[in-house]
Amino acid sequence: IGLEGDNLVISDNGRGFDPRARTAGFGLIGMRERAAMLHGRLRVGTNQERGTRLTVTVPVEPPR
C-alpha cells in the first residue's frame, strides 16, 4: 500500500486473477462504486505471474 503521486496503490506479488471471471462477491464492484462516489476511479491490473495492482484516483480539493 502506498501513494504514487495523487494515487493510492495497493499491490501484491501473488497469483493474480481473471478479472472477467464471474464471482459471487461484490468486492471490485463495491470498490468501484465507492471510488465513483468520490468522483474518482478504480483501475485493476492483474497478471497471473506478477500479482494484482489496484489504483484508486480521486480528485483532491485544495485546502481552504
Predicted model as a PDB file, atoms N, CA, C, CB and O in Angstrom, pLDDT in the B-factor column:
MODEL        1                                                                  
ATOM      1  N   ILE A   1       0.864  -1.176   0.000  1.00 80.00           N  
ATOM      2  CA  ILE A   1       0.000   0.000   0.000  1.00 80.00           C  
ATOM      3  C   ILE A   1       0.903   1.229   0.000  1.00 80.00           C  
ATOM      4  CB  ILE A   1      -0.979   0.003   1.238  1.00 80.00           C  
ATOM      5  O   ILE A   1       1.858   1.312   0.773  1.00 80.00           O  
ATOM      6  N   GLY A   2       0.594   2.171  -0.866  1.00 84.00           N  
ATOM      7  CA  GLY A   2       1.388   3.385  -0.912  1.00 84.00           C  
ATOM      8  C   GLY A   2       0.764   4.431  -1.808  1.00 84.00           C  
ATOM      9  O   GLY A   2      -0.249   4.195  -2.467  1.00 84.00           O  
ATOM     10  N   LEU A   3       1.389   5.589  -1.817  1.00 80.00           N  
ATOM     11  CA  LEU A   3       0.947   6.682  -2.673  1.00 80.00           C  
ATOM     12  C   LEU A   3       1.934   6.843  -3.814  1.00 80.00           C  
ATOM     13  CB  LEU A   3       0.808   8.002  -1.872  1.00 80.00           C  
ATOM     14  O   LEU A   3       3.148   6.800  -3.612  1.00 80.00           O  
ATOM     15  N   GLU A   4       1.405   7.028  -5.009  1.00 82.00           N  
ATOM     16  CA  GLU A   4       2.207   7.358  -6.179  1.00 82.00           C  
ATOM     17  C   GLU A   4       1.570   8.595  -6.790  1.00 82.00           C  
ATOM     18  CB  GLU A   4       2.281   6.157  -7.214  1.00 82.00           C  
ATOM     19  O   GLU A   4       0.557   8.499  -7.482  1.00 82.00           O  
ATOM     20  N   GLY A   5       2.153   9.743  -6.539  1.00 75.00           N  
ATOM     21  CA  GLY A   5       1.528  10.993  -6.973  1.00 75.00           C  
ATOM     22  C   GLY A   5       0.221  11.179  -6.239  1.00 75.00           C  
ATOM     23  O   GLY A   5       0.198  11.186  -5.008  1.00 75.00           O  
ATOM     24  N   ASP A   6      -0.864  11.331  -6.970  1.00 77.00           N  
ATOM     25  CA  ASP A   6      -2.187  11.510  -6.374  1.00 77.00           C  
ATOM     26  C   ASP A   6      -2.960  10.203  -6.292  1.00 77.00           C  
ATOM     27  CB  ASP A   6      -2.982  12.523  -7.169  1.00 77.00           C  
ATOM     28  O   ASP A   6      -4.173  10.228  -6.082  1.00 77.00           O  
ATOM     29  N   ASN A   7      -2.300   9.070  -6.449  1.00 87.00           N  
ATOM     30  CA  ASN A   7      -2.968   7.773  -6.486  1.00 87.00           C  
ATOM     31  C   ASN A   7      -2.649   6.939  -5.260  1.00 87.00           C  
ATOM     32  CB  ASN A   7      -2.574   7.016  -7.736  1.00 87.00           C  
ATOM     33  O   ASN A   7      -1.516   6.926  -4.779  1.00 87.00           O  
ATOM     34  N   LEU A   8      -3.651   6.251  -4.764  1.00 89.00           N  
ATOM     35  CA  LEU A   8      -3.462   5.227  -3.748  1.00 89.00           C  
ATOM     36  C   LEU A   8      -3.267   3.918  -4.490  1.00 89.00           C  
ATOM     37  CB  LEU A   8      -4.677   5.156  -2.741  1.00 89.00           C  
ATOM     38  O   LEU A   8      -4.097   3.546  -5.319  1.00 89.00           O  
ATOM     39  N   VAL A   9      -2.178   3.214  -4.201  1.00 92.00           N  
ATOM     40  CA  VAL A   9      -1.858   1.984  -4.915  1.00 92.00           C  
ATOM     41  C   VAL A   9      -1.735   0.843  -3.913  1.00 92.00           C  
ATOM     42  CB  VAL A   9      -0.551   2.140  -5.738  1.00 92.00           C  
ATOM     43  O   VAL A   9      -1.029   0.944  -2.910  1.00 92.00           O  
ATOM     44  N   ILE A  10      -2.438  -0.237  -4.211  1.00 92.00           N  
ATOM     45  CA  ILE A  10      -2.368  -1.461  -3.410  1.00 92.00           C  
ATOM     46  C   ILE A  10      -1.936  -2.563  -4.362  1.00 92.00           C  
ATOM     47  CB  ILE A  10      -3.756  -1.800  -2.704  1.00 92.00           C  
ATOM     48  O   ILE A  10      -2.583  -2.800  -5.382  1.00 92.00           O  
ATOM     49  N   SER A  11      -0.844  -3.234  -4.030  1.00 93.00           N  
ATOM     50  CA  SER A  11      -0.365  -4.279  -4.928  1.00 93.00           C  
ATOM     51  C   SER A  11       0.173  -5.462  -4.136  1.00 93.00           C  
ATOM     52  CB  SER A  11       0.718  -3.732  -5.863  1.00 93.00           C  
ATOM     53  O   SER A  11       0.521  -5.348  -2.961  1.00 93.00           O  
ATOM     54  N   ASP A  12       0.229  -6.594  -4.813  1.00 94.00           N  
ATOM     55  CA  ASP A  12       0.824  -7.787  -4.222  1.00 94.00           C  
ATOM     56  C   ASP A  12       1.608  -8.524  -5.301  1.00 94.00           C  
ATOM     57  CB  ASP A  12      -0.266  -8.710  -3.593  1.00 94.00           C  
ATOM     58  O   ASP A  12       1.552  -8.162  -6.477  1.00 94.00           O  
ATOM     59  N   ASN A  13       2.320  -9.532  -4.906  1.00 92.00           N  
ATOM     60  CA  ASN A  13       3.090 -10.324  -5.864  1.00 92.00           C  
ATOM     61  C   ASN A  13       2.559 -11.752  -5.922  1.00 92.00           C  
ATOM     62  CB  ASN A  13       4.585 -10.325  -5.490  1.00 92.00           C  
ATOM     63  O   ASN A  13       3.312 -12.710  -6.100  1.00 92.00           O  
ATOM     64  N   GLY A  14       1.242 -11.867  -5.767  1.00 90.00           N  
ATOM     65  CA  GLY A  14       0.589 -13.178  -5.741  1.00 90.00           C  
ATOM     66  C   GLY A  14       0.341 -13.761  -7.111  1.00 90.00           C  
ATOM     67  O   GLY A  14       1.107 -13.527  -8.046  1.00 90.00           O  
ATOM     68  N   ARG A  15      -0.727 -14.517  -7.226  1.00 90.00           N  
ATOM     69  CA  ARG A  15      -1.055 -15.242  -8.454  1.00 90.00           C  
ATOM     70  C   ARG A  15      -1.901 -14.448  -9.424  1.00 90.00           C  
ATOM     71  CB  ARG A  15      -1.761 -16.505  -8.119  1.00 90.00           C  
ATOM     72  O   ARG A  15      -2.063 -14.876 -10.566  1.00 90.00           O  
ATOM     73  N   GLY A  16      -2.443 -13.326  -9.030  1.00 89.00           N  
ATOM     74  CA  GLY A  16      -3.350 -12.588  -9.894  1.00 89.00           C  
ATOM     75  C   GLY A  16      -4.677 -13.325 -10.031  1.00 89.00           C  
ATOM     76  O   GLY A  16      -4.918 -14.308  -9.331  1.00 89.00           O  
ATOM     77  N   PHE A  17      -5.535 -12.855 -10.928  1.00 86.00           N  
ATOM     78  CA  PHE A  17      -6.842 -13.481 -11.141  1.00 86.00           C  
ATOM     79  C   PHE A  17      -7.361 -13.053 -12.498  1.00 86.00           C  
ATOM     80  CB  PHE A  17      -7.853 -13.100 -10.013  1.00 86.00           C  
ATOM     81  O   PHE A  17      -6.801 -12.160 -13.133  1.00 86.00           O  
ATOM     82  N   ASP A  18      -8.411 -13.678 -12.932  1.00 82.00           N  
ATOM     83  CA  ASP A  18      -9.047 -13.326 -14.201  1.00 82.00           C  
ATOM     84  C   ASP A  18     -10.145 -12.306 -13.906  1.00 82.00           C  
ATOM     85  CB  ASP A  18      -9.629 -14.599 -14.929  1.00 82.00           C  
ATOM     86  O   ASP A  18     -11.178 -12.685 -13.354  1.00 82.00           O  
ATOM     87  N   PRO A  19      -9.965 -11.033 -14.249  1.00 75.00           N  
ATOM     88  CA  PRO A  19     -10.967 -10.015 -13.917  1.00 75.00           C  
ATOM     89  C   PRO A  19     -12.282 -10.195 -14.665  1.00 75.00           C  
ATOM     90  CB  PRO A  19     -10.416  -8.648 -14.209  1.00 75.00           C  
ATOM     91  O   PRO A  19     -13.281  -9.572 -14.304  1.00 75.00           O  
ATOM     92  N   ARG A  20     -12.305 -11.031 -15.697  1.00 79.00           N  
ATOM     93  CA  ARG A  20     -13.545 -11.280 -16.452  1.00 79.00           C  
ATOM     94  C   ARG A  20     -14.352 -12.419 -15.859  1.00 79.00           C  
ATOM     95  CB  ARG A  20     -13.226 -11.588 -17.907  1.00 79.00           C  
ATOM     96  O   ARG A  20     -15.507 -12.617 -16.236  1.00 79.00           O  
ATOM     97  N   ALA A  21     -13.759 -13.180 -14.927  1.00 82.00           N  
ATOM     98  CA  ALA A  21     -14.441 -14.333 -14.338  1.00 82.00           C  
ATOM     99  C   ALA A  21     -15.609 -13.867 -13.467  1.00 82.00           C  
ATOM    100  CB  ALA A  21     -13.452 -15.186 -13.504  1.00 82.00           C  
ATOM    101  O   ALA A  21     -15.502 -12.869 -12.753  1.00 82.00           O  
ATOM    102  N   ARG A  22     -16.688 -14.574 -13.529  1.00 82.00           N  
ATOM    103  CA  ARG A  22     -17.849 -14.273 -12.681  1.00 82.00           C  
ATOM    104  C   ARG A  22     -17.589 -14.791 -11.275  1.00 82.00           C  
ATOM    105  CB  ARG A  22     -19.152 -14.901 -13.265  1.00 82.00           C  
ATOM    106  O   ARG A  22     -17.083 -15.897 -11.084  1.00 82.00           O  
ATOM    107  N   THR A  23     -17.946 -13.968 -10.295  1.00 82.00           N  
ATOM    108  CA  THR A  23     -17.791 -14.373  -8.896  1.00 82.00           C  
ATOM    109  C   THR A  23     -19.084 -14.082  -8.151  1.00 82.00           C  
ATOM    110  CB  THR A  23     -16.590 -13.640  -8.225  1.00 82.00           C  
ATOM    111  O   THR A  23     -19.949 -13.355  -8.640  1.00 82.00           O  
ATOM    112  N   ALA A  24     -19.200 -14.652  -6.978  1.00 83.00           N  
ATOM    113  CA  ALA A  24     -20.389 -14.435  -6.160  1.00 83.00           C  
ATOM    114  C   ALA A  24     -20.254 -13.179  -5.303  1.00 83.00           C  
ATOM    115  CB  ALA A  24     -20.648 -15.650  -5.271  1.00 83.00           C  
ATOM    116  O   ALA A  24     -21.233 -12.733  -4.705  1.00 83.00           O  
ATOM    117  N   GLY A  25     -19.051 -12.602  -5.235  1.00 83.00           N  
ATOM    118  CA  GLY A  25     -18.821 -11.459  -4.357  1.00 83.00           C  
ATOM    119  C   GLY A  25     -19.042 -10.122  -5.034  1.00 83.00           C  
ATOM    120  O   GLY A  25     -19.306 -10.046  -6.234  1.00 83.00           O  
ATOM    121  N   PHE A  26     -18.928  -9.073  -4.240  1.00 87.00           N  
ATOM    122  CA  PHE A  26     -19.107  -7.708  -4.721  1.00 87.00           C  
ATOM    123  C   PHE A  26     -17.877  -6.853  -4.453  1.00 87.00           C  
ATOM    124  CB  PHE A  26     -20.327  -7.078  -4.072  1.00 87.00           C  
ATOM    125  O   PHE A  26     -17.970  -5.625  -4.459  1.00 87.00           O  
ATOM    126  N   GLY A  27     -16.722  -7.480  -4.216  1.00 88.00           N  
ATOM    127  CA  GLY A  27     -15.511  -6.753  -3.833  1.00 88.00           C  
ATOM    128  C   GLY A  27     -15.117  -5.651  -4.803  1.00 88.00           C  
ATOM    129  O   GLY A  27     -15.075  -4.483  -4.417  1.00 88.00           O  
ATOM    130  N   LEU A  28     -14.826  -5.994  -6.050  1.00 88.00           N  
ATOM    131  CA  LEU A  28     -14.406  -4.985  -7.019  1.00 88.00           C  
ATOM    132  C   LEU A  28     -15.540  -4.033  -7.372  1.00 88.00           C  
ATOM    133  CB  LEU A  28     -13.884  -5.653  -8.278  1.00 88.00           C  
ATOM    134  O   LEU A  28     -15.317  -2.839  -7.575  1.00 88.00           O  
ATOM    135  N   ILE A  29     -16.752  -4.561  -7.445  1.00 90.00           N  
ATOM    136  CA  ILE A  29     -17.912  -3.698  -7.722  1.00 90.00           C  
ATOM    137  C   ILE A  29     -18.051  -2.650  -6.628  1.00 90.00           C  
ATOM    138  CB  ILE A  29     -19.215  -4.538  -7.832  1.00 90.00           C  
ATOM    139  O   ILE A  29     -18.236  -1.467  -6.914  1.00 90.00           O  
ATOM    140  N   GLY A  30     -17.962  -3.085  -5.377  1.00 93.00           N  
ATOM    141  CA  GLY A  30     -18.071  -2.164  -4.248  1.00 93.00           C  
ATOM    142  C   GLY A  30     -16.964  -1.124  -4.235  1.00 93.00           C  
ATOM    143  O   GLY A  30     -17.215   0.047  -3.947  1.00 93.00           O  
ATOM    144  N   MET A  31     -15.739  -1.541  -4.544  1.00 92.00           N  
ATOM    145  CA  MET A  31     -14.621  -0.587  -4.579  1.00 92.00           C  
ATOM    146  C   MET A  31     -14.811   0.430  -5.694  1.00 92.00           C  
ATOM    147  CB  MET A  31     -13.285  -1.325  -4.763  1.00 92.00           C  
ATOM    148  O   MET A  31     -14.534   1.615  -5.510  1.00 92.00           O  
ATOM    149  N   ARG A  32     -15.283  -0.027  -6.851  1.00 93.00           N  
ATOM    150  CA  ARG A  32     -15.536   0.908  -7.961  1.00 93.00           C  
ATOM    151  C   ARG A  32     -16.642   1.900  -7.597  1.00 93.00           C  
ATOM    152  CB  ARG A  32     -15.920   0.134  -9.245  1.00 93.00           C  
ATOM    153  O   ARG A  32     -16.538   3.088  -7.899  1.00 93.00           O  
ATOM    154  N   GLU A  33     -17.702   1.408  -6.949  1.00 95.00           N  
ATOM    155  CA  GLU A  33     -18.805   2.287  -6.543  1.00 95.00           C  
ATOM    156  C   GLU A  33     -18.324   3.334  -5.549  1.00 95.00           C  
ATOM    157  CB  GLU A  33     -19.953   1.466  -5.930  1.00 95.00           C  
ATOM    158  O   GLU A  33     -18.692   4.504  -5.652  1.00 95.00           O  
ATOM    159  N   ARG A  34     -17.512   2.926  -4.599  1.00 94.00           N  
ATOM    160  CA  ARG A  34     -17.009   3.878  -3.598  1.00 94.00           C  
ATOM    161  C   ARG A  34     -16.106   4.928  -4.244  1.00 94.00           C  
ATOM    162  CB  ARG A  34     -16.240   3.135  -2.487  1.00 94.00           C  
ATOM    163  O   ARG A  34     -16.195   6.109  -3.909  1.00 94.00           O  
ATOM    164  N   ALA A  35     -15.253   4.515  -5.150  1.00 93.00           N  
ATOM    165  CA  ALA A  35     -14.411   5.485  -5.853  1.00 93.00           C  
ATOM    166  C   ALA A  35     -15.284   6.456  -6.656  1.00 93.00           C  
ATOM    167  CB  ALA A  35     -13.405   4.759  -6.790  1.00 93.00           C  
ATOM    168  O   ALA A  35     -15.027   7.660  -6.666  1.00 93.00           O  
ATOM    169  N   ALA A  36     -16.311   5.934  -7.323  1.00 94.00           N  
ATOM    170  CA  ALA A  36     -17.210   6.780  -8.114  1.00 94.00           C  
ATOM    171  C   ALA A  36     -17.949   7.788  -7.234  1.00 94.00           C  
ATOM    172  CB  ALA A  36     -18.219   5.913  -8.876  1.00 94.00           C  
ATOM    173  O   ALA A  36     -18.186   8.920  -7.658  1.00 94.00           O  
ATOM    174  N   MET A  37     -18.316   7.387  -6.012  1.00 93.00           N  
ATOM    175  CA  MET A  37     -18.995   8.316  -5.093  1.00 93.00           C  
ATOM    176  C   MET A  37     -18.103   9.512  -4.759  1.00 93.00           C  
ATOM    177  CB  MET A  37     -19.404   7.588  -3.794  1.00 93.00           C  
ATOM    178  O   MET A  37     -18.596  10.588  -4.421  1.00 93.00           O  
ATOM    179  N   LEU A  38     -16.789   9.313  -4.855  1.00 89.00           N  
ATOM    180  CA  LEU A  38     -15.837  10.397  -4.602  1.00 89.00           C  
ATOM    181  C   LEU A  38     -15.381  11.053  -5.911  1.00 89.00           C  
ATOM    182  CB  LEU A  38     -14.620   9.865  -3.825  1.00 89.00           C  
ATOM    183  O   LEU A  38     -14.391  11.785  -5.938  1.00 89.00           O  
ATOM    184  N   HIS A  39     -16.122  10.778  -7.000  1.00 89.00           N  
ATOM    185  CA  HIS A  39     -15.813  11.295  -8.338  1.00 89.00           C  
ATOM    186  C   HIS A  39     -14.445  10.827  -8.814  1.00 89.00           C  
ATOM    187  CB  HIS A  39     -15.869  12.823  -8.345  1.00 89.00           C  
ATOM    188  O   HIS A  39     -13.731  11.550  -9.509  1.00 89.00           O  
ATOM    189  N   GLY A  40     -14.096   9.607  -8.430  1.00 91.00           N  
ATOM    190  CA  GLY A  40     -12.817   9.040  -8.817  1.00 91.00           C  
ATOM    191  C   GLY A  40     -13.002   7.758  -9.602  1.00 91.00           C  
ATOM    192  O   GLY A  40     -14.081   7.471 -10.120  1.00 91.00           O  
ATOM    193  N   ARG A  41     -11.914   6.989  -9.677  1.00 93.00           N  
ATOM    194  CA  ARG A  41     -11.997   5.722 -10.395  1.00 93.00           C  
ATOM    195  C   ARG A  41     -11.039   4.708  -9.787  1.00 93.00           C  
ATOM    196  CB  ARG A  41     -11.690   5.923 -11.887  1.00 93.00           C  
ATOM    197  O   ARG A  41     -10.063   5.051  -9.120  1.00 93.00           O  
ATOM    198  N   LEU A  42     -11.355   3.462 -10.044  1.00 94.00           N  
ATOM    199  CA  LEU A  42     -10.529   2.341  -9.617  1.00 94.00           C  
ATOM    200  C   LEU A  42     -10.023   1.649 -10.867  1.00 94.00           C  
ATOM    201  CB  LEU A  42     -11.322   1.350  -8.697  1.00 94.00           C  
ATOM    202  O   LEU A  42     -10.806   1.319 -11.758  1.00 94.00           O  
ATOM    203  N   ARG A  43      -8.733   1.431 -10.940  1.00 94.00           N  
ATOM    204  CA  ARG A  43      -8.142   0.661 -12.034  1.00 94.00           C  
ATOM    205  C   ARG A  43      -7.572  -0.623 -11.454  1.00 94.00           C  
ATOM    206  CB  ARG A  43      -7.036   1.481 -12.783  1.00 94.00           C  
ATOM    207  O   ARG A  43      -6.949  -0.615 -10.392  1.00 94.00           O  
ATOM    208  N   VAL A  44      -7.791  -1.722 -12.158  1.00 93.00           N  
ATOM    209  CA  VAL A  44      -7.327  -3.032 -11.724  1.00 93.00           C  
ATOM    210  C   VAL A  44      -6.380  -3.581 -12.772  1.00 93.00           C  
ATOM    211  CB  VAL A  44      -8.515  -4.003 -11.487  1.00 93.00           C  
ATOM    212  O   VAL A  44      -6.727  -3.696 -13.948  1.00 93.00           O  
ATOM    213  N   GLY A  45      -5.188  -3.914 -12.333  1.00 93.00           N  
ATOM    214  CA  GLY A  45      -4.232  -4.582 -13.195  1.00 93.00           C  
ATOM    215  C   GLY A  45      -3.887  -5.914 -12.558  1.00 93.00           C  
ATOM    216  O   GLY A  45      -3.563  -5.961 -11.371  1.00 93.00           O  
ATOM    217  N   THR A  46      -3.948  -6.989 -13.311  1.00 92.00           N  
ATOM    218  CA  THR A  46      -3.657  -8.296 -12.740  1.00 92.00           C  
ATOM    219  C   THR A  46      -2.932  -9.148 -13.766  1.00 92.00           C  
ATOM    220  CB  THR A  46      -4.947  -8.993 -12.270  1.00 92.00           C  
ATOM    221  O   THR A  46      -3.196  -9.082 -14.966  1.00 92.00           O  
ATOM    222  N   ASN A  47      -2.019  -9.939 -13.258  1.00 88.00           N  
ATOM    223  CA  ASN A  47      -1.225 -10.815 -14.109  1.00 88.00           C  
ATOM    224  C   ASN A  47      -0.960 -12.080 -13.311  1.00 88.00           C  
ATOM    225  CB  ASN A  47       0.118 -10.127 -14.573  1.00 88.00           C  
ATOM    226  O   ASN A  47      -0.502 -12.009 -12.171  1.00 88.00           O  
ATOM    227  N   GLN A  48      -1.238 -13.219 -13.887  1.00 84.00           N  
ATOM    228  CA  GLN A  48      -1.101 -14.473 -13.149  1.00 84.00           C  
ATOM    229  C   GLN A  48       0.340 -14.763 -12.742  1.00 84.00           C  
ATOM    230  CB  GLN A  48      -1.628 -15.616 -13.979  1.00 84.00           C  
ATOM    231  O   GLN A  48       0.573 -15.632 -11.901  1.00 84.00           O  
ATOM    232  N   GLU A  49       1.297 -14.067 -13.308  1.00 84.00           N  
ATOM    233  CA  GLU A  49       2.697 -14.272 -12.934  1.00 84.00           C  
ATOM    234  C   GLU A  49       3.238 -13.186 -12.017  1.00 84.00           C  
ATOM    235  CB  GLU A  49       3.546 -14.345 -14.168  1.00 84.00           C  
ATOM    236  O   GLU A  49       4.255 -13.388 -11.355  1.00 84.00           O  
ATOM    237  N   ARG A  50       2.564 -12.023 -11.969  1.00 88.00           N  
ATOM    238  CA  ARG A  50       3.096 -10.900 -11.199  1.00 88.00           C  
ATOM    239  C   ARG A  50       2.166 -10.372 -10.112  1.00 88.00           C  
ATOM    240  CB  ARG A  50       3.427  -9.792 -12.121  1.00 88.00           C  
ATOM    241  O   ARG A  50       2.559  -9.466  -9.378  1.00 88.00           O  
ATOM    242  N   GLY A  51       0.974 -10.889  -9.981  1.00 93.00           N  
ATOM    243  CA  GLY A  51       0.084 -10.428  -8.925  1.00 93.00           C  
ATOM    244  C   GLY A  51      -0.934  -9.406  -9.396  1.00 93.00           C  
ATOM    245  O   GLY A  51      -1.253  -9.324 -10.582  1.00 93.00           O  
ATOM    246  N   THR A  52      -1.441  -8.624  -8.443  1.00 94.00           N  
ATOM    247  CA  THR A  52      -2.525  -7.685  -8.700  1.00 94.00           C  
ATOM    248  C   THR A  52      -2.146  -6.299  -8.224  1.00 94.00           C  
ATOM    249  CB  THR A  52      -3.815  -8.147  -8.020  1.00 94.00           C  
ATOM    250  O   THR A  52      -1.437  -6.145  -7.230  1.00 94.00           O  
ATOM    251  N   ARG A  53      -2.624  -5.286  -8.939  1.00 94.00           N  
ATOM    252  CA  ARG A  53      -2.374  -3.891  -8.567  1.00 94.00           C  
ATOM    253  C   ARG A  53      -3.686  -3.132  -8.704  1.00 94.00           C  
ATOM    254  CB  ARG A  53      -1.248  -3.244  -9.460  1.00 94.00           C  
ATOM    255  O   ARG A  53      -4.274  -3.082  -9.784  1.00 94.00           O  
ATOM    256  N   LEU A  54      -4.135  -2.551  -7.618  1.00 94.00           N  
ATOM    257  CA  LEU A  54      -5.333  -1.712  -7.604  1.00 94.00           C  
ATOM    258  C   LEU A  54      -4.872  -0.268  -7.450  1.00 94.00           C  
ATOM    259  CB  LEU A  54      -6.326  -2.128  -6.445  1.00 94.00           C  
ATOM    260  O   LEU A  54      -4.069   0.039  -6.569  1.00 94.00           O  
ATOM    261  N   THR A  55      -5.374   0.615  -8.300  1.00 95.00           N  
ATOM    262  CA  THR A  55      -5.024   2.029  -8.227  1.00 95.00           C  
ATOM    263  C   THR A  55      -6.308   2.831  -8.102  1.00 95.00           C  
ATOM    264  CB  THR A  55      -4.200   2.479  -9.475  1.00 95.00           C  
ATOM    265  O   THR A  55      -7.203   2.730  -8.942  1.00 95.00           O  
ATOM    266  N   VAL A  56      -6.390   3.630  -7.042  1.00 94.00           N  
ATOM    267  CA  VAL A  56      -7.559   4.482  -6.800  1.00 94.00           C  
ATOM    268  C   VAL A  56      -7.139   5.921  -7.011  1.00 94.00           C  
ATOM    269  CB  VAL A  56      -8.142   4.272  -5.359  1.00 94.00           C  
ATOM    270  O   VAL A  56      -6.171   6.389  -6.412  1.00 94.00           O  
ATOM    271  N   THR A  57      -7.874   6.624  -7.867  1.00 93.00           N  
ATOM    272  CA  THR A  57      -7.614   8.030  -8.128  1.00 93.00           C  
ATOM    273  C   THR A  57      -8.888   8.798  -7.806  1.00 93.00           C  
ATOM    274  CB  THR A  57      -7.159   8.269  -9.610  1.00 93.00           C  
ATOM    275  O   THR A  57      -9.955   8.497  -8.342  1.00 93.00           O  
ATOM    276  N   VAL A  58      -8.772   9.791  -6.929  1.00 89.00           N  
ATOM    277  CA  VAL A  58      -9.907  10.662  -6.617  1.00 89.00           C  
ATOM    278  C   VAL A  58      -9.408  12.096  -6.650  1.00 89.00           C  
ATOM    279  CB  VAL A  58     -10.544  10.313  -5.220  1.00 89.00           C  
ATOM    280  O   VAL A  58      -8.265  12.371  -6.284  1.00 89.00           O  
ATOM    281  N   PRO A  59     -10.270  13.015  -7.093  1.00 85.00           N  
ATOM    282  CA  PRO A  59      -9.861  14.424  -7.099  1.00 85.00           C  
ATOM    283  C   PRO A  59      -9.719  14.927  -5.674  1.00 85.00           C  
ATOM    284  CB  PRO A  59     -10.878  15.292  -7.877  1.00 85.00           C  
ATOM    285  O   PRO A  59     -10.498  14.578  -4.786  1.00 85.00           O  
ATOM    286  N   VAL A  60      -8.721  15.743  -5.484  1.00 78.00           N  
ATOM    287  CA  VAL A  60      -8.464  16.316  -4.165  1.00 78.00           C  
ATOM    288  C   VAL A  60      -8.668  17.817  -4.266  1.00 78.00           C  
ATOM    289  CB  VAL A  60      -7.021  15.971  -3.654  1.00 78.00           C  
ATOM    290  O   VAL A  60      -8.044  18.485  -5.091  1.00 78.00           O  
ATOM    291  N   GLU A  61      -9.541  18.338  -3.424  1.00 72.00           N  
ATOM    292  CA  GLU A  61      -9.783  19.771  -3.411  1.00 72.00           C  
ATOM    293  C   GLU A  61      -8.673  20.447  -2.613  1.00 72.00           C  
ATOM    294  CB  GLU A  61     -11.182  20.100  -2.814  1.00 72.00           C  
ATOM    295  O   GLU A  61      -8.264  19.941  -1.568  1.00 72.00           O  
ATOM    296  N   PRO A  62      -8.185  21.584  -3.097  1.00 59.00           N  
ATOM    297  CA  PRO A  62      -7.167  22.289  -2.325  1.00 59.00           C  
ATOM    298  C   PRO A  62      -7.744  22.785  -1.003  1.00 59.00           C  
ATOM    299  CB  PRO A  62      -6.597  23.466  -3.131  1.00 59.00           C  
ATOM    300  O   PRO A  62      -8.929  23.112  -0.938  1.00 59.00           O  
ATOM    301  N   PRO A  63      -6.931  22.848   0.050  1.00 57.00           N  
ATOM    302  CA  PRO A  63      -7.440  23.333   1.344  1.00 57.00           C  
ATOM    303  C   PRO A  63      -7.923  24.772   1.227  1.00 57.00           C  
ATOM    304  CB  PRO A  63      -6.349  23.229   2.432  1.00 57.00           C  
ATOM    305  O   PRO A  63      -7.409  25.562   0.436  1.00 57.00           O  
ATOM    306  N   ARG A  64      -8.924  25.086   2.036  1.00 64.00           N  
ATOM    307  CA  ARG A  64      -9.496  26.452   2.011  1.00 64.00           C  
ATOM    308  C   ARG A  64      -8.873  27.299   3.077  1.00 64.00           C  
ATOM    309  CB  ARG A  64     -11.019  26.424   2.200  1.00 64.00           C  
ATOM    310  O   ARG A  64      -9.220  28.472   3.215  1.00 64.00           O  
TER     311      ARG A  64                                                      
ENDMDL                                                                          
END                                                                             
